[in-house]
Amino acid sequence: MIVVTGATGNIGRPLTRALAEAGEQVTAVSRNAAAVPDGVRHVVADLAEPTGLEPALAGAKALFLLLSGDLHAIGANPADIIEKAVAAGVRRVVLLSSLGVATRPFGTTRVAMRELEDTLRESGSAWAILRPGGFASNALWWAESVRTQRVVAAPFGDTGVPIVDPADIAEVAAACLLDDRHTGGVYELTGPEVITPRGQTAAIAAALGSPVRFQELTREAAKAGMTRSMPAELADDTLDILGSPNPAELRVSPDVERVLGRAPRSFADWAARNVAAFR
C-alpha cells in the first residue's frame, strides 16, 4: 500500500492515478471527501493532526508527503507525520520539499523545511526528496480574472523562473516511490526554460485563441492575495524568489530528464492541457 497525501491536488491527483495504473494499492488522503480513481481507498484526514493519519498508514509500505499550507507556518511540527509513518512500519517516504531549501536556505519557511528533510534522513526509512521550483499550476490563481476579464494580474511581469509542470513532479514522485534506484536521491525539479508572467500570459492567450492582457501588481497587492491561502511567511519567501531570482533559481535542472528519460513539459503544454479552467 502506498499512501499519497494531498491526493486531490495538482500533484496528488496524477500521482494517485499513475500508481493505481501501475497496479499498486493506493490510499489517497485529503482534508475533504473527493472522488478518486476506481480501486483507490480514500481517507479524510488533516495532516495538522497527525493522529488522524494513523488509519491511512496502517499496512502502508510507502508515503508521499506533501505539506498543506498551514504546515509551513511557524509553530507547525510536520516531523510528527514522519515519526508516525515510521512507527507504523512505512519503509519509504518521498518528501515534496522546495528548491528554496538549497537556493535560499535562511528563509523562514526554508529553515523549517530543511529541518524536516533532516528528520527524514535520520528517520531510518528509505527516502527521496523532491525540490521543485515554482509550479505551472500557480497560474490557476489567474483563472477567474482570465475567464471574466481576459486579464492576468501578477507582480514582476518581466522576471521569470523555470517553473515546473505538476504532472512532471508526479511522475518523478511515482518513480521514487516504486524504484529503489532513487533511494537517497535529492532531485531539483524545473521546467525546460525560464518564463516570465508576461510569457505565461501569452501562452494562456495562445491556448485560448483570444487575447489576454497583462496587468502588473505591486508586491503588496500580490502578497495580500497570496495570504488568503498560505502563511504570510511563505508568501514573502515566494515573492522574494519571484521578484529577484538568483542564478541557482534561474538554472534549468536536468533532474526531470534524468529520472524520466525525457525533457520536462513546457508551460505552453500545461496551458494547452488546462485551458478549460480559463475559458
N, C-alpha and C positions, 0 to 999 in steps of 0.2 A: 504494500500500500504506500502511495506517495501522497503527502498532504501538500496542498497548494493554498497558501494564504493570499488574500487579495484576489480571490479567484474570479470575481466578476468584473475586474478592471481591465485596463488596456493591455496589460501583460498577462495577468492571470487567466483571462478567457482563452487566448490562443495557446497558452501553455497547458491548461487543462485539456483542451481539445487534442493537442499533439500527443500528450501522454496517453490519453484514452485510445487514440487511434493506433498507438504503438502497442496496445494490448495490456497496458498497466492498469491495475486497480488504483483509482484516484479518489481522494476525499477533497472536495472543494470547500474552502472556508471563506465566509464573508459575514459582514455585520448584519446583513438583511437577507431575507429569503429571496431566492433568484432561480431562474431556470439554468440548468446545467446539462451537458451532453448526456445522452442515454447511457446508463450504466455507471455514471459517476455519483458517488454519495455526496450529499450536501449537508454541511454542519454550519449553523448560525453561531458565531462566536465573536466577541470583541477582544482583540489582541491586547487591549489595555487592561484586561482582566484575564491573565494567563491561565487561571484555573478553569476558565470556560473552554479552553482549548484541549483540555485533557481527554474528553471523549473522542475528539478527532485524531489525537495522537496514538490512541490505543491500537497496537498492532502495526503501526507505521514503520517503514524502513527508511524513509527519506522525507525531508521537509524543504519546501521552497518558502523562504521567509521574506516577505515584503511588508515593510512597516507602514501603517497608516500615518497620516499627517500628525496626529496628536502624540504619536510615539517618538516624534522628532523634537518634541517640546522639552524645555528644561524641566527636570524632575521626573521624566519618564524613565522606566527601567526595563527596556526590551530584553536585557540579558536574561531576565526571568524566563522568557519564552525558550531560549536555547537550553537553559538548565532543565526546564520541564521536559523538553523534547528528548534530551539525552537520558534523563531519568526514566522516560517511557520506553527507551530502547531504540530510539531513532538512530540509525547508523550513519546517515549522511545529511548534511544541511547545506543548501545553496542559499547564500545571502545576497539580496539585492542591496548593494551599498551605493556609493556615489563617487563619481570621478573627482569631486572636490576633496575627498579624503587625501588624495595624492597631490592635487594641484593647489589646494588652499587648506592645509592641514590644521590651521589655527582658527578657522571659522567656528563659531559656537556649535552649530549642528555637526560640523565635520569632526570636531574633537569627540563628540558623543558617538558618532558612527565608527570612528577609529577604535574607540574602546570596545564597541560591540564586535568589530572584526577581531580584535584581540581575544575577546571572550570566546568567540567561535574557534579560533586557532587552538586555544588551550582547553577546549571542551572534551577532547577525547573522541569526538565524532570525526569522520571523514568530512571534508568541507571543500567548497569552492566559493569564490567571491566575485560578484559581477559589479563593475563600477561604470555605469552608463553616464554619459553627459546629459544634455537636455533632450527631452523626448519630443518627437514629432507630434505626438498626440496632445501636447500642450496647446497646439493650435485650436483644439476644440473649445478653448476659452473664448475664441472669437466667433464661434458658430452662430450664436444668436444675432450678433451685430451684422454678420455677413448675410444671414437669411433676411433680416428685416431692413437693413440699410445699405447692404453691399459695402461695408466698411470693416477694415481691420484696424483696431486701436491698440497700440503697443508702444513701449519705450524703446529707445536705442535702435531706431529703424535701419540704420546703416552699419550696425555692428553685428557680426554673425558668429556662430559656432557650428561645429559639425554635428547637428542633432541626429539622434538615432531613432529608427522605427521600432516601436514596442514589439512588433512581430519578430524582429531580429533578436531582441532581448529574450523573448520567449523561446525561440529556437535554441539559443545558446544555453539558456537555463535547462531546457529539456536534455540537451547533450550532457551537461554537467551532472544532472540527476541520474542519467542512465549509463554513463560511460566512466569507468574507473580511471581512464587516462587523464581525466580532468581533475582528479583529486589533488588538492593543494594549489589549484590554479587561481590566479587573480587576473581577471580579464577586464580591460578598459574598452568600453563599447561606444563607438561613434558611428555616425553616418559616413557617406563617401566623400562629402565635401562640406566646406563652410557655406552656410546660407544665412542671409540676414532676414529680419522680419519683412522688409520690402520684397525680398526674393520669395519668401513664403507666400506673401500676398499675391504675387504674380502667378505662383504655381497653383494656388487655390482658384484664381480667376481662370487660368487655363483649363483646369479640371471642370469648372462650371460652364465654360464657354461664354462668360459675360464679365464685364469689367468689375473690379473691386478696388475701392480707394483705400489708401493707407493713411491713417491719422496718427501722428506722433503723440504719445503720452509722456507726461513728466514721470520721473521715478516715483514721486509721492503718490500720484494717481494710480500708477501701476501697483504699488505696494498696497494701497487701500483695497484694490480689487482682489489681490492675491491672498490677503489675510482673512478673507471670508472663508477660505478653505484650507489654510495652513498656518502654523505658528508664525508670528512676526519674525522670529529669529531665522527661520528657514526662508521666508520671503526675502529678507535682507541678504542672506548668503547667496540666494539665487540671483538677485538683482546685481550683486557685486560682479558675478561672473558674466551675466548678460551685458552689462554696461562696459566692462573693461576686462575682457578675457586675456589671460596671459598666454605665452607661447604654448604651454602644455595643454591649455584648453582649446587652442586652435588646431592642435595636431590631429590628423586623421589616423586613428589607430588601426593596425592590421588585425586586431583580435577577432572581429566578427568573421573575417575571411579565414583566419587561422583555424577557428573552430568549425565553421560550417562549410568551408571549401568553396565559397562564393563571395562576391563583393556584397557589402551591405546595401540595403534598399535606399533609394533617394527619397527626399521629401516629396518630390513630384509624384513618385509612385504611391506614397502614403496618401497624398491628397486625392489622387485618382480613385483609390480604393475606398476612401471615406467621404467622397463628395456628397453623398446623400445628407450628411449632417449639416451641410452648408446651403442646401437648396431651399 
